[in-house]
């Protein structure tokens, strides 16, 4: 009579291979998400419409700078907008929940 494996027995090598595969997938996902985060650039010309107003990407760029703790003055300088415009965006950012707000993806 052959010995049966208990129902809770498992192949440790198979489990370790599975963990390694999941870790590799997570690293790829992390790299993709990090690329999205790094895409915001205050100097990107797509941040402003032809009339000089901020586009949706420009507004999100401002918000992400506030997320990082940048001051209204710093945001105004880097975005090449007035301090009043930066203050307006800062107040909207706070109304949306500040750094806990829902981020939008940048194109």
Biopython code that builds the backbone (N, CA, C, O; Angstrom):
import numpy as np
from Bio.PDB.StructureBuilder import StructureBuilder

atoms = [
    (1, "UNK", "N", (0.829, -1.171, 0.000)),
    (1, "UNK", "CA", (0.000, 0.000, 0.000)),
    (1, "UNK", "C", (0.879, 1.242, 0.000)),
    (1, "UNK", "O", (1.827, 1.343, 0.779)),
    (2, "UNK", "N", (0.558, 2.185, -0.879)),
    (2, "UNK", "CA", (1.355, 3.404, -0.946)),
    (2, "UNK", "C", (0.822, 4.438, 0.031)),
    (2, "UNK", "O", (-0.375, 4.507, 0.307)),
    (3, "UNK", "N", (1.751, 5.244, 0.550)),
    (3, "UNK", "CA", (1.364, 6.286, 1.506)),
    (3, "UNK", "C", (0.746, 7.466, 0.761)),
    (3, "UNK", "O", (1.272, 7.925, -0.252)),
    (4, "UNK", "N", (-0.361, 7.935, 1.275)),
    (4, "UNK", "CA", (-1.018, 9.107, 0.680)),
    (4, "UNK", "C", (-0.430, 10.375, 1.293)),
    (4, "UNK", "O", (-0.036, 10.406, 2.459)),
    (5, "UNK", "N", (-0.384, 11.428, 0.459)),
    (5, "UNK", "CA", (0.042, 12.725, 0.981)),
    (5, "UNK", "C", (-1.105, 13.323, 1.785)),
    (5, "UNK", "O", (-2.265, 13.211, 1.388)),
    (6, "UNK", "N", (-0.797, 13.946, 2.892)),
    (6, "UNK", "CA", (-1.876, 14.604, 3.636)),
    (6, "UNK", "C", (-2.478, 15.730, 2.782)),
    (6, "UNK", "O", (-1.780, 16.290, 1.937)),
    (7, "UNK", "N", (-3.752, 16.071, 2.984)),
    (7, "UNK", "CA", (-4.414, 17.071, 2.147)),
    (7, "UNK", "C", (-3.775, 18.461, 2.230)),
    (7, "UNK", "O", (-3.952, 19.267, 1.317)),
    (8, "UNK", "N", (-3.053, 18.750, 3.279)),
    (8, "UNK", "CA", (-2.438, 20.070, 3.434)),
    (8, "UNK", "C", (-0.997, 20.120, 2.892)),
    (8, "UNK", "O", (-0.341, 21.156, 2.995)),
    (9, "UNK", "N", (-0.515, 19.048, 2.335)),
    (9, "UNK", "CA", (0.851, 19.012, 1.798)),
    (9, "UNK", "C", (0.930, 19.847, 0.524)),
    (9, "UNK", "O", (-0.035, 19.929, -0.236)),
    (10, "UNK", "N", (2.073, 20.457, 0.304)),
    (10, "UNK", "CA", (2.284, 21.274, -0.894)),
    (10, "UNK", "C", (3.723, 21.158, -1.336)),
    (10, "UNK", "O", (4.601, 20.753, -0.574)),
    (11, "UNK", "N", (3.947, 21.525, -2.589)),
    (11, "UNK", "CA", (5.286, 21.491, -3.167)),
    (11, "UNK", "C", (5.937, 22.864, -2.911)),
    (11, "UNK", "O", (5.565, 23.858, -3.535)),
    (12, "UNK", "N", (6.896, 22.906, -2.001)),
    (12, "UNK", "CA", (7.516, 24.166, -1.608)),
    (12, "UNK", "C", (8.178, 24.878, -2.794)),
    (12, "UNK", "O", (8.118, 26.104, -2.880)),
    (13, "UNK", "N", (8.801, 24.136, -3.699)),
    (13, "UNK", "CA", (9.448, 24.767, -4.854)),
    (13, "UNK", "C", (8.415, 25.468, -5.722)),
    (13, "UNK", "O", (8.647, 26.579, -6.199)),
    (14, "UNK", "N", (7.275, 24.819, -5.924)),
    (14, "UNK", "CA", (6.208, 25.421, -6.727)),
    (14, "UNK", "C", (5.717, 26.729, -6.074)),
    (14, "UNK", "O", (5.501, 27.721, -6.771)),
    (15, "UNK", "N", (5.544, 26.734, -4.767)),
    (15, "UNK", "CA", (5.085, 27.928, -4.048)),
    (15, "UNK", "C", (6.121, 29.048, -4.171)),
    (15, "UNK", "O", (5.757, 30.201, -4.401)),
    (16, "UNK", "N", (7.399, 28.721, -4.020)),
    (16, "UNK", "CA", (8.446, 29.741, -4.145)),
    (16, "UNK", "C", (8.515, 30.295, -5.562)),
    (16, "UNK", "O", (8.728, 31.494, -5.744)),
    (17, "UNK", "N", (8.339, 29.443, -6.567)),
    (17, "UNK", "CA", (8.301, 29.920, -7.958)),
    (17, "UNK", "C", (7.127, 30.860, -8.180)),
    (17, "UNK", "O", (7.254, 31.872, -8.868)),
    (18, "UNK", "N", (5.996, 30.524, -7.600)),
    (18, "UNK", "CA", (4.804, 31.369, -7.718)),
    (18, "UNK", "C", (5.031, 32.727, -7.051)),
    (18, "UNK", "O", (4.660, 33.757, -7.613)),
    (19, "UNK", "N", (5.621, 32.741, -5.891)),
    (19, "UNK", "CA", (5.933, 33.992, -5.188)),
    (19, "UNK", "C", (6.883, 34.852, -6.022)),
    (19, "UNK", "O", (6.685, 36.061, -6.145)),
    (20, "UNK", "N", (7.911, 34.228, -6.592)),
    (20, "UNK", "CA", (8.865, 34.964, -7.433)),
    (20, "UNK", "C", (8.157, 35.573, -8.644)),
    (20, "UNK", "O", (8.451, 36.705, -9.027)),
    (21, "UNK", "N", (7.248, 34.847, -9.233)),
    (21, "UNK", "CA", (6.496, 35.344, -10.388)),
    (21, "UNK", "C", (5.625, 36.538, -9.993)),
    (21, "UNK", "O", (5.562, 37.530, -10.719)),
    (22, "UNK", "N", (4.963, 36.440, -8.856)),
    (22, "UNK", "CA", (4.119, 37.541, -8.372)),
    (22, "UNK", "C", (4.970, 38.767, -8.069)),
    (22, "UNK", "O", (4.588, 39.887, -8.409)),
    (23, "UNK", "N", (6.119, 38.564, -7.433)),
    (23, "UNK", "CA", (7.012, 39.686, -7.132)),
    (23, "UNK", "C", (7.476, 40.384, -8.408)),
    (23, "UNK", "O", (7.544, 41.612, -8.453)),
    (24, "UNK", "N", (7.793, 39.610, -9.439)),
    (24, "UNK", "CA", (8.231, 40.189, -10.716)),
    (24, "UNK", "C", (7.094, 40.998, -11.342)),
    (24, "UNK", "O", (7.323, 42.088, -11.865)),
    (25, "UNK", "N", (5.878, 40.470, -11.290)),
    (25, "UNK", "CA", (4.724, 41.202, -11.818)),
    (25, "UNK", "C", (4.495, 42.500, -11.051)),
    (25, "UNK", "O", (4.187, 43.530, -11.652)),
    (26, "UNK", "N", (4.642, 42.459, -9.741)),
    (26, "UNK", "CA", (4.474, 43.665, -8.922)),
    (26, "UNK", "C", (5.534, 44.712, -9.246)),
    (26, "UNK", "O", (5.233, 45.906, -9.269)),
    (27, "UNK", "N", (6.761, 44.285, -9.494)),
    (27, "UNK", "CA", (7.824, 45.222, -9.851)),
    (27, "UNK", "C", (7.522, 45.893, -11.189)),
    (27, "UNK", "O", (7.749, 47.093, -11.343)),
    (28, "UNK", "N", (7.015, 45.130, -12.155)),
    (28, "UNK", "CA", (6.634, 45.719, -13.452)),
    (28, "UNK", "C", (5.504, 46.726, -13.268)),
    (28, "UNK", "O", (5.536, 47.809, -13.852)),
    (29, "UNK", "N", (4.506, 46.376, -12.460)),
    (29, "UNK", "CA", (3.391, 47.280, -12.197)),
    (29, "UNK", "C", (3.874, 48.547, -11.500)),
    (29, "UNK", "O", (3.443, 49.650, -11.837)),
    (30, "UNK", "N", (4.758, 48.388, -10.538)),
    (30, "UNK", "CA", (5.306, 49.541, -9.820)),
    (30, "UNK", "C", (6.030, 50.479, -10.793)),
    (30, "UNK", "O", (5.876, 51.697, -10.702)),
    (31, "UNK", "N", (6.808, 49.928, -11.713)),
    (31, "UNK", "CA", (7.530, 50.747, -12.683)),
    (31, "UNK", "C", (6.561, 51.511, -13.574)),
    (31, "UNK", "O", (6.806, 52.677, -13.887)),
    (32, "UNK", "N", (5.473, 50.884, -13.986)),
    (32, "UNK", "CA", (4.478, 51.568, -14.816)),
    (32, "UNK", "C", (3.832, 52.728, -14.070)),
    (32, "UNK", "O", (3.645, 53.807, -14.630)),
    (33, "UNK", "N", (3.495, 52.503, -12.810)),
    (33, "UNK", "CA", (2.868, 53.551, -12.004)),
    (33, "UNK", "C", (3.842, 54.687, -11.746)),
    (33, "UNK", "O", (3.459, 55.856, -11.800)),
    (34, "UNK", "N", (5.089, 54.360, -11.469)),
    (34, "UNK", "CA", (6.102, 55.394, -11.240)),
    (34, "UNK", "C", (6.296, 56.250, -12.484)),
    (34, "UNK", "O", (6.513, 57.456, -12.367)),
    (35, "UNK", "N", (6.223, 55.659, -13.666)),
    (35, "UNK", "CA", (6.345, 56.438, -14.900)),
    (35, "UNK", "C", (5.209, 57.444, -14.999)),
    (35, "UNK", "O", (5.426, 58.576, -15.432)),
    (36, "UNK", "N", (4.004, 57.052, -14.606)),
    (36, "UNK", "CA", (2.861, 57.968, -14.641)),
    (36, "UNK", "C", (3.093, 59.136, -13.681)),
    (36, "UNK", "O", (2.796, 60.282, -14.017)),
    (37, "UNK", "N", (3.612, 58.855, -12.512)),
    (37, "UNK", "CA", (3.853, 59.898, -11.518)),
    (37, "UNK", "C", (4.926, 60.867, -12.003)),
    (37, "UNK", "O", (4.810, 62.075, -11.798)),
    (38, "UNK", "N", (5.966, 60.346, -12.644)),
    (38, "UNK", "CA", (7.076, 61.186, -13.078)),
    (38, "UNK", "C", (6.748, 62.020, -14.307)),
    (38, "UNK", "O", (7.522, 62.904, -14.674)),
    (39, "UNK", "N", (5.603, 61.753, -14.956)),
    (39, "UNK", "CA", (5.293, 62.448, -16.190)),
    (39, "UNK", "C", (5.013, 63.935, -15.989)),
    (39, "UNK", "O", (5.167, 64.714, -16.930)),
    (40, "UNK", "N", (4.609, 64.348, -14.794)),
    (40, "UNK", "CA", (4.249, 65.749, -14.648)),
    (40, "UNK", "C", (5.496, 66.630, -14.685)),
    (40, "UNK", "O", (6.484, 66.368, -13.999)),
    (41, "UNK", "N", (5.424, 67.662, -15.488)),
    (41, "UNK", "CA", (6.558, 68.550, -15.714)),
    (41, "UNK", "C", (6.034, 69.981, -15.792)),
    (41, "UNK", "O", (5.289, 70.309, -16.716)),
    (42, "UNK", "N", (6.405, 70.833, -14.846)),
    (42, "UNK", "CA", (5.900, 72.200, -14.858)),
    (42, "UNK", "C", (6.217, 72.957, -16.146)),
    (42, "UNK", "O", (5.482, 73.873, -16.515)),
    (43, "UNK", "N", (7.290, 72.593, -16.827)),
    (43, "UNK", "CA", (7.694, 73.310, -18.041)),
    (43, "UNK", "C", (7.034, 72.763, -19.311)),
    (43, "UNK", "O", (7.255, 73.292, -20.401)),
    (44, "UNK", "N", (6.234, 71.718, -19.176)),
    (44, "UNK", "CA", (5.594, 71.111, -20.351)),
    (44, "UNK", "C", (4.624, 72.107, -20.988)),
    (44, "UNK", "O", (3.746, 72.625, -20.299)),
    (45, "UNK", "N", (4.761, 72.385, -22.281)),
    (45, "UNK", "CA", (3.879, 73.356, -22.939)),
    (45, "UNK", "C", (2.408, 72.929, -22.957)),
    (45, "UNK", "O", (1.531, 73.770, -23.156)),
    (46, "UNK", "N", (2.128, 71.654, -22.756)),
    (46, "UNK", "CA", (0.736, 71.179, -22.722)),
    (46, "UNK", "C", (0.020, 71.603, -21.442)),
    (46, "UNK", "O", (-1.184, 71.386, -21.304)),
    (47, "UNK", "N", (0.743, 72.201, -20.518)),
    (47, "UNK", "CA", (0.126, 72.651, -19.267)),
    (47, "UNK", "C", (-0.690, 73.923, -19.458)),
    (47, "UNK", "O", (-1.515, 74.271, -18.613)),
    (48, "UNK", "N", (-0.457, 74.616, -20.571)),
    (48, "UNK", "CA", (-1.175, 75.868, -20.806)),
    (48, "UNK", "C", (-1.853, 75.838, -22.168)),
    (48, "UNK", "O", (-1.307, 75.333, -23.149)),
    (49, "UNK", "N", (-3.073, 76.400, -22.199)),
    (49, "UNK", "CA", (-3.818, 76.547, -23.445)),
    (49, "UNK", "C", (-3.272, 77.767, -24.189)),
    (49, "UNK", "O", (-2.537, 78.565, -23.607)),
    (50, "UNK", "N", (-3.621, 77.919, -25.462)),
    (50, "UNK", "CA", (-3.140, 79.087, -26.219)),
    (50, "UNK", "C", (-3.506, 80.434, -25.577)),
    (50, "UNK", "O", (-2.803, 81.426, -25.768)),
    (51, "UNK", "N", (-4.604, 80.463, -24.820)),
    (51, "UNK", "CA", (-5.000, 81.717, -24.165)),
    (51, "UNK", "C", (-4.242, 81.965, -22.858)),
    (51, "UNK", "O", (-4.480, 82.968, -22.185)),
    (52, "UNK", "N", (-3.321, 81.044, -22.493)),
    (52, "UNK", "CA", (-2.504, 81.224, -21.298)),
    (52, "UNK", "C", (-3.072, 80.580, -20.048)),
    (52, "UNK", "O", (-2.392, 80.510, -19.025)),
    (53, "UNK", "N", (-4.309, 80.109, -20.115)),
    (53, "UNK", "CA", (-4.911, 79.451, -18.963)),
    (53, "UNK", "C", (-4.381, 78.032, -18.859)),
    (53, "UNK", "O", (-3.918, 77.448, -19.839)),
    (54, "UNK", "N", (-4.456, 77.491, -17.655)),
    (54, "UNK", "CA", (-3.976, 76.129, -17.435)),
    (54, "UNK", "C", (-4.944, 75.107, -18.031)),
    (54, "UNK", "O", (-6.163, 75.236, -17.920)),
    (55, "UNK", "N", (-4.370, 74.105, -18.657)),
    (55, "UNK", "CA", (-5.159, 72.971, -19.140)),
    (55, "UNK", "C", (-5.417, 72.041, -17.950)),
    (55, "UNK", "O", (-4.930, 72.287, -16.846)),
    (56, "UNK", "N", (-6.187, 70.971, -18.183)),
    (56, "UNK", "CA", (-6.408, 69.986, -17.116)),
    (56, "UNK", "C", (-5.079, 69.417, -16.637)),
    (56, "UNK", "O", (-4.883, 69.200, -15.442)),
    (57, "UNK", "N", (-4.157, 69.173, -17.588)),
    (57, "UNK", "CA", (-2.828, 68.658, -17.212)),
    (57, "UNK", "C", (-2.078, 69.678, -16.364)),
    (57, "UNK", "O", (-1.396, 69.314, -15.405)),
    (58, "UNK", "N", (-2.204, 70.954, -16.717)),
    (58, "UNK", "CA", (-1.537, 72.008, -15.951)),
    (58, "UNK", "C", (-2.072, 72.112, -14.537)),
    (58, "UNK", "O", (-1.313, 72.288, -13.584)),
    (59, "UNK", "N", (-3.382, 72.001, -14.409)),
    (59, "UNK", "CA", (-4.003, 72.042, -13.078)),
    (59, "UNK", "C", (-3.516, 70.857, -12.250)),
    (59, "UNK", "O", (-3.152, 71.017, -11.085)),
    (60, "UNK", "N", (-3.510, 69.671, -12.851)),
    (60, "UNK", "CA", (-3.036, 68.477, -12.135)),
    (60, "UNK", "C", (-1.564, 68.620, -11.765)),
    (60, "UNK", "O", (-1.145, 68.177, -10.696)),
    (61, "UNK", "N", (-0.791, 69.228, -12.631)),
    (61, "UNK", "CA", (0.630, 69.463, -12.346)),
    (61, "UNK", "C", (0.771, 70.352, -11.106)),
    (61, "UNK", "O", (1.576, 70.069, -10.218)),
    (62, "UNK", "N", (-0.015, 71.421, -11.055)),
    (62, "UNK", "CA", (-0.016, 72.291, -9.861)),
    (62, "UNK", "C", (-0.354, 71.480, -8.617)),
    (62, "UNK", "O", (0.335, 71.558, -7.600)),
    (63, "UNK", "N", (-1.431, 70.699, -8.717)),
    (63, "UNK", "CA", (-1.874, 69.916, -7.571)),
    (63, "UNK", "C", (-0.794, 68.943, -7.108)),
    (63, "UNK", "O", (-0.596, 68.761, -5.907)),
    (64, "UNK", "N", (-0.103, 68.325, -8.044)),
    (64, "UNK", "CA", (0.944, 67.371, -7.658)),
    (64, "UNK", "C", (2.118, 68.085, -6.987)),
    (64, "UNK", "O", (2.766, 67.529, -6.100)),
    (65, "UNK", "N", (2.383, 69.302, -7.411)),
    (65, "UNK", "CA", (3.440, 70.068, -6.749)),
    (65, "UNK", "C", (3.019, 70.406, -5.317)),
    (65, "UNK", "O", (3.835, 70.350, -4.397)),
    (66, "UNK", "N", (1.732, 70.759, -5.132)),
    (66, "UNK", "CA", (1.228, 70.991, -3.773)),
    (66, "UNK", "C", (1.278, 69.692, -2.967)),
    (66, "UNK", "O", (1.576, 69.719, -1.773)),
    (67, "UNK", "N", (0.987, 68.544, -3.613)),
    (67, "UNK", "CA", (1.089, 67.240, -2.939)),
    (67, "UNK", "C", (2.493, 67.047, -2.373)),
    (67, "UNK", "O", (2.664, 66.478, -1.295)),
    (68, "UNK", "N", (3.496, 67.526, -3.107)),
    (68, "UNK", "CA", (4.893, 67.366, -2.683)),
    (68, "UNK", "C", (5.300, 68.381, -1.620)),
    (68, "UNK", "O", (6.422, 68.338, -1.116)),
    (69, "UNK", "N", (4.390, 69.296, -1.279)),
    (69, "UNK", "CA", (4.700, 70.281, -0.243)),
    (69, "UNK", "C", (5.282, 71.580, -0.772)),
    (69, "UNK", "O", (5.778, 72.397, 0.004)),
    (70, "UNK", "N", (5.229, 71.780, -2.081)),
    (70, "UNK", "CA", (5.769, 73.022, -2.658)),
    (70, "UNK", "C", (4.866, 74.192, -2.272)),
    (70, "UNK", "O", (3.659, 74.028, -2.094)),
    (71, "UNK", "N", (5.461, 75.357, -2.147)),
    (71, "UNK", "CA", (4.710, 76.558, -1.781)),
    (71, "UNK", "C", (4.014, 77.147, -2.999)),
    (71, "UNK", "O", (4.345, 76.811, -4.136)),
    (72, "UNK", "N", (3.046, 78.030, -2.757)),
    (72, "UNK", "CA", (2.354, 78.709, -3.858)),
    (72, "UNK", "C", (3.355, 79.519, -4.675)),
    (72, "UNK", "O", (3.243, 79.595, -5.898)),
    (73, "UNK", "N", (4.324, 80.119, -4.007)),
    (73, "UNK", "CA", (5.334, 80.913, -4.710)),
    (73, "UNK", "C", (6.158, 80.019, -5.646)),
    (73, "UNK", "O", (6.404, 80.373, -6.799)),
    (74, "UNK", "N", (6.574, 78.873, -5.140)),
    (74, "UNK", "CA", (7.367, 77.939, -5.938)),
    (74, "UNK", "C", (6.561, 77.427, -7.134)),
    (74, "UNK", "O", (7.079, 77.342, -8.248)),
    (75, "UNK", "N", (5.289, 77.088, -6.896)),
    (75, "UNK", "CA", (4.423, 76.618, -7.983)),
    (75, "UNK", "C", (4.250, 77.718, -9.024)),
    (75, "UNK", "O", (4.319, 77.455, -10.225)),
    (76, "UNK", "N", (4.026, 78.950, -8.568)),
    (76, "UNK", "CA", (3.853, 80.080, -9.490)),
    (76, "UNK", "C", (5.094, 80.253, -10.363)),
    (76, "UNK", "O", (4.980, 80.452, -11.572)),
    (77, "UNK", "N", (6.264, 80.180, -9.763)),
    (77, "UNK", "CA", (7.513, 80.338, -10.518)),
    (77, "UNK", "C", (7.712, 79.210, -11.519)),
    (77, "UNK", "O", (7.986, 79.458, -12.693)),
    (78, "UNK", "N", (7.576, 77.976, -11.060)),
    (78, "UNK", "CA", (7.850, 76.831, -11.930)),
    (78, "UNK", "C", (6.820, 76.695, -13.047)),
    (78, "UNK", "O", (7.153, 76.261, -14.149)),
    (79, "UNK", "N", (5.567, 77.066, -12.766)),
    (79, "UNK", "CA", (4.511, 76.959, -13.775)),
    (79, "UNK", "C", (4.421, 78.215, -14.645)),
    (79, "UNK", "O", (3.706, 78.243, -15.647)),
    (80, "UNK", "N", (5.164, 79.253, -14.240)),
    (80, "UNK", "CA", (5.118, 80.543, -14.932)),
    (80, "UNK", "C", (3.687, 81.091, -14.962)),
    (80, "UNK", "O", (3.164, 81.492, -16.002)),
    (81, "UNK", "N", (3.072, 81.089, -13.748)),
    (81, "UNK", "CA", (1.750, 81.674, -13.561)),
    (81, "UNK", "C", (1.858, 82.695, -12.437)),
    (81, "UNK", "O", (2.861, 82.735, -11.724)),
    (82, "UNK", "N", (0.836, 83.515, -12.279)),
    (82, "UNK", "CA", (0.877, 84.533, -11.229)),
    (82, "UNK", "C", (0.712, 83.884, -9.858)),
    (82, "UNK", "O", (0.225, 82.760, -9.738)),
    (83, "UNK", "N", (1.127, 84.613, -8.835)),
    (83, "UNK", "CA", (0.959, 84.130, -7.465)),
    (83, "UNK", "C", (-0.534, 83.993, -7.155)),
    (83, "UNK", "O", (-0.945, 83.067, -6.455)),
    (84, "UNK", "N", (-1.344, 84.918, -7.680)),
    (84, "UNK", "CA", (-2.797, 84.855, -7.464)),
    (84, "UNK", "C", (-3.378, 83.583, -8.086)),
    (84, "UNK", "O", (-4.243, 82.939, -7.491)),
    (85, "UNK", "N", (-2.905, 83.220, -9.280)),
    (85, "UNK", "CA", (-3.377, 81.993, -9.928)),
    (85, "UNK", "C", (-2.953, 80.772, -9.118)),
    (85, "UNK", "O", (-3.730, 79.830, -8.960)),
    (86, "UNK", "N", (-1.741, 80.785, -8.614)),
    (86, "UNK", "CA", (-1.261, 79.672, -7.793)),
    (86, "UNK", "C", (-2.069, 79.580, -6.498)),
    (86, "UNK", "O", (-2.364, 78.482, -6.027)),
    (87, "UNK", "N", (-2.422, 80.718, -5.930)),
    (87, "UNK", "CA", (-3.232, 80.737, -4.713)),
    (87, "UNK", "C", (-4.618, 80.161, -4.997)),
    (87, "UNK", "O", (-5.154, 79.391, -4.201)),
    (88, "UNK", "N", (-5.186, 80.540, -6.132)),
    (88, "UNK", "CA", (-6.491, 80.003, -6.538)),
    (88, "UNK", "C", (-6.423, 78.482, -6.658)),
    (88, "UNK", "O", (-7.300, 77.774, -6.163)),
    (89, "UNK", "N", (-5.381, 77.988, -7.314)),
    (89, "UNK", "CA", (-5.226, 76.533, -7.482)),
    (89, "UNK", "C", (-4.982, 75.856, -6.135)),
    (89, "UNK", "O", (-5.466, 74.748, -5.901)),
    (90, "UNK", "N", (-4.237, 76.515, -5.252)),
    (90, "UNK", "CA", (-3.971, 75.962, -3.920)),
    (90, "UNK", "C", (-5.279, 75.804, -3.135)),
    (90, "UNK", "O", (-5.509, 74.779, -2.494)),
    (91, "UNK", "N", (-6.134, 76.837, -3.197)),
    (91, "UNK", "CA", (-7.414, 76.769, -2.491)),
    (91, "UNK", "C", (-8.301, 75.659, -3.061)),
    (91, "UNK", "O", (-8.968, 74.952, -2.306)),
    (92, "UNK", "N", (-8.313, 75.504, -4.383)),
    (92, "UNK", "CA", (-9.077, 74.407, -4.994)),
    (92, "UNK", "C", (-8.514, 73.055, -4.579)),
    (92, "UNK", "O", (-9.261, 72.119, -4.296)),
    (93, "UNK", "N", (-7.191, 72.965, -4.546)),
    (93, "UNK", "CA", (-6.520, 71.725, -4.132)),
    (93, "UNK", "C", (-6.956, 71.341, -2.715)),
    (93, "UNK", "O", (-7.248, 70.176, -2.442)),
    (94, "UNK", "N", (-6.995, 72.328, -1.822)),
    (94, "UNK", "CA", (-7.428, 72.069, -0.442)),
    (94, "UNK", "C", (-8.880, 71.624, -0.389)),
    (94, "UNK", "O", (-9.223, 70.718, 0.370)),
    (95, "UNK", "N", (-9.746, 72.261, -1.198)),
    (95, "UNK", "CA", (-11.161, 71.883, -1.230)),
    (95, "UNK", "C", (-11.347, 70.450, -1.707)),
    (95, "UNK", "O", (-12.272, 69.759, -1.280)),
    (96, "UNK", "N", (-10.456, 70.006, -2.599)),
    (96, "UNK", "CA", (-10.531, 68.644, -3.133)),
    (96, "UNK", "C", (-9.947, 67.600, -2.178)),
    (96, "UNK", "O", (-9.971, 66.407, -2.481)),
    (97, "UNK", "N", (-9.432, 68.032, -1.044)),
    (97, "UNK", "CA", (-8.888, 67.096, -0.062)),
    (97, "UNK", "C", (-7.389, 67.153, 0.091)),
    (97, "UNK", "O", (-6.803, 66.321, 0.784)),
    (98, "UNK", "N", (-6.750, 68.135, -0.553)),
    (98, "UNK", "CA", (-5.298, 68.263, -0.434)),
    (98, "UNK", "C", (-4.595, 67.031, -0.984)),
    (98, "UNK", "O", (-4.954, 66.524, -2.046)),
    (99, "UNK", "N", (-3.603, 66.558, -0.264)),
    (99, "UNK", "CA", (-2.817, 65.421, -0.755)),
    (99, "UNK", "C", (-3.617, 64.117, -0.748)),
    (99, "UNK", "O", (-3.161, 63.116, -1.301)),
    (100, "UNK", "N", (-4.804, 64.114, -0.129)),
    (100, "UNK", "CA", (-5.647, 62.904, -0.107)),
    (100, "UNK", "C", (-6.658, 62.905, -1.253)),
    (100, "UNK", "O", (-7.479, 61.992, -1.352)),
    (101, "UNK", "N", (-6.608, 63.912, -2.114)),
    (101, "UNK", "CA", (-7.559, 64.017, -3.231)),
    (101, "UNK", "C", (-7.350, 62.883, -4.220)),
    (101, "UNK", "O", (-6.332, 62.192, -4.188)),
    (102, "UNK", "N", (-8.324, 62.704, -5.096)),
    (102, "UNK", "CA", (-8.226, 61.709, -6.175)),
    (102, "UNK", "C", (-7.358, 62.290, -7.283)),
    (102, "UNK", "O", (-7.708, 63.314, -7.870)),
    (103, "UNK", "N", (-6.242, 61.656, -7.572)),
    (103, "UNK", "CA", (-5.370, 62.126, -8.648)),
    (103, "UNK", "C", (-5.939, 61.755, -10.004)),
    (103, "UNK", "O", (-6.617, 60.737, -10.141)),
    (104, "UNK", "N", (-5.663, 62.582, -11.008)),
    (104, "UNK", "CA", (-6.052, 62.236, -12.370)),
    (104, "UNK", "C", (-4.797, 61.833, -13.114)),
    (104, "UNK", "O", (-3.698, 62.285, -12.794)),
    (105, "UNK", "N", (-4.971, 60.980, -14.110)),
    (105, "UNK", "CA", (-3.824, 60.549, -14.911)),
    (105, "UNK", "C", (-3.447, 61.632, -15.902)),
    (105, "UNK", "O", (-4.305, 62.307, -16.470)),
    (106, "UNK", "N", (-2.175, 61.780, -16.093)),
    (106, "UNK", "CA", (-1.672, 62.750, -17.066)),
    (106, "UNK", "C", (-1.408, 62.035, -18.382)),
    (106, "UNK", "O", (-0.888, 60.919, -18.397)),
    (107, "UNK", "N", (-1.766, 62.677, -19.482)),
    (107, "UNK", "CA", (-1.612, 62.048, -20.784)),
    (107, "UNK", "C", (-0.278, 62.199, -21.413)),
    (107, "UNK", "O", (-0.056, 61.700, -22.516)),
]
sb = StructureBuilder()
sb.init_structure("model")
sb.init_model(0)
sb.init_chain("A")
sb.init_seg("    ")
for serial, (resi, resn, name, xyz) in enumerate(atoms, 1):
    if name == "N":
        sb.init_residue(resn, " ", resi, " ")
    sb.init_atom(name, np.array(xyz, "f"), 0.0, 1.0, " ", f" {name:<3s}", serial, name[0])
structure = sb.get_structure()
